[in-house]
Amino acid sequence: MARKFLLTSFDYVRPKDPNISLASSSIMAYLKTAFDSKETSKTLSLHCRQYNVKNAALEKLSARVMQDIKELKPDIIATGVPKYIVLGGPQITYNLKGTLEKFYPYGDFFIRGDTDAGSKSIYNLSELPSPLLTPGLVGHSGFVRWETKRGCPFECAFCQHKDSYEKRLKCSPSRITDEQTWIVQNQIKDISIVDPIFNSGGQEEYLQTLNGFLKFGYTGRLNMQARFEMIKAPFLQLCSQLQENGVQVELEFGIQTIIKKESQVIRRMNNLKAVVKSANELHARSIPFEVSLIYGLPEQTLDSFRSSLEWVKTFVKPTVIRAWPLMLLKGTSLYDMKNVYNLREKMLDEDLEELDKSRQYKGIPHVVESSSFTETEWDQMKSVALSINSENLNP
């Protein structure tokens, strides 16, 4: 009888998300390619379960997991219970060496880094199978999350995407082309590119990706995260061409703060002149874009947060502006410096999703106090953020 491998994931599932997350589908694609041959299928069968943590009661979620385990009776579980438990992901990767057994005493094996690379310490994304092109893996309702590269050239203190250019991983041009063909053939009309900064890592590569959407006649929504200072004329030209061909181009930019002292602490400096220049060029081409800020930053005050917001409204004039509360993520330098700035976290009781259904707040710790602001002032910042998070600013 074949041994059963069960991959479990606990995800915040949005209404339009595919039946399996990009992370889980990448892992399953690797496992299927490595083990799902005629020979190994007799000794190992692969299974995947995704659990939605959105507004989930712990008792009900645990009961559902245990019921699935009881019915399937797996021999190996990636995040689960009996026999062998394999743990991976950001919470594992960014724990200090020697502490994993303390925090996860029931784990048998731990994988740091990208779990779909298995035991490979150095790899290229082109060596890994595509989750979109692996038969019978990804079901969808016209929407996919898609990647062309992993890692980021910057080292923002609040972000886990802290890889240097040398460590960045890229999909091969042939894989990108094949996936774009699949996207068009399967009539996908909504794409969210999850690259930390799409317009980085080699202009020729990301321009080729955009040209591919023109070549294959894609029409639909195309969401990308970009950086103002890295915008160049060819990128703008292709965005305009895509719009002319029926593509709904959406660009997202994270400014976070314009205050120098705050920017230095979070290692996220902005070239404000370049930001305004690029914003004006986007307006000239009628390309919509979103700008985000963060509140609850070290050295921030209620007044400085308002100053950042007013500057963005006055000089950048984005189509949409949003502000998010700061979370401290393991593996980030800000997480390690929380005592330096007296950053106090609090589990939020209220559910802020009434205004923004794309993010989860309830049950997640957020910074609500520091050396530079009180919890009362943080509440005021939150009120300001909530007042703008659903507001569209016409350029």
Secondary structure as UniProt FT lines:
FT   STRAND          3..11
FT   TURN            15..16
FT   HELIX           22..35
FT   TURN            38..39
FT   HELIX           40..42
FT   STRAND          44..52
FT   TURN            54..55
FT   HELIX           58..72
FT   STRAND          76..78
FT   STRAND          84..88
FT   HELIX           90..93
FT   TURN            97..98
FT   HELIX           100..103
FT   TURN            105..106
FT   STRAND          109..111
FT   HELIX           115..117
FT   TURN            118..119
FT   HELIX           125..127
FT   TURN            131..133
FT   TURN            135..136
FT   STRAND          143..146
FT   STRAND          149..150
FT   TURN            157..158
FT   HELIX           165..167
FT   STRAND          169..170
FT   HELIX           173..185
FT   TURN            186..187
FT   STRAND          190..193
FT   TURN            198..199
FT   HELIX           203..215
FT   TURN            216..217
FT   STRAND          221..226
FT   HELIX           228..230
FT   HELIX           233..244
FT   TURN            245..246
FT   STRAND          248..256
FT   HELIX           260..266
FT   HELIX           272..284
FT   TURN            285..286
FT   STRAND          289..295
FT   TURN            298..299
FT   HELIX           302..311
FT   HELIX           312..316
FT   STRAND          320..325
FT   TURN            330..331
FT   HELIX           333..336
FT   TURN            337..342
FT   STRAND          344..347
FT   HELIX           352..354
FT   TURN            357..358
FT   TURN            362..363
FT   STRAND          365..369
FT   HELIX           375..388
FT   TURN            389..390
//
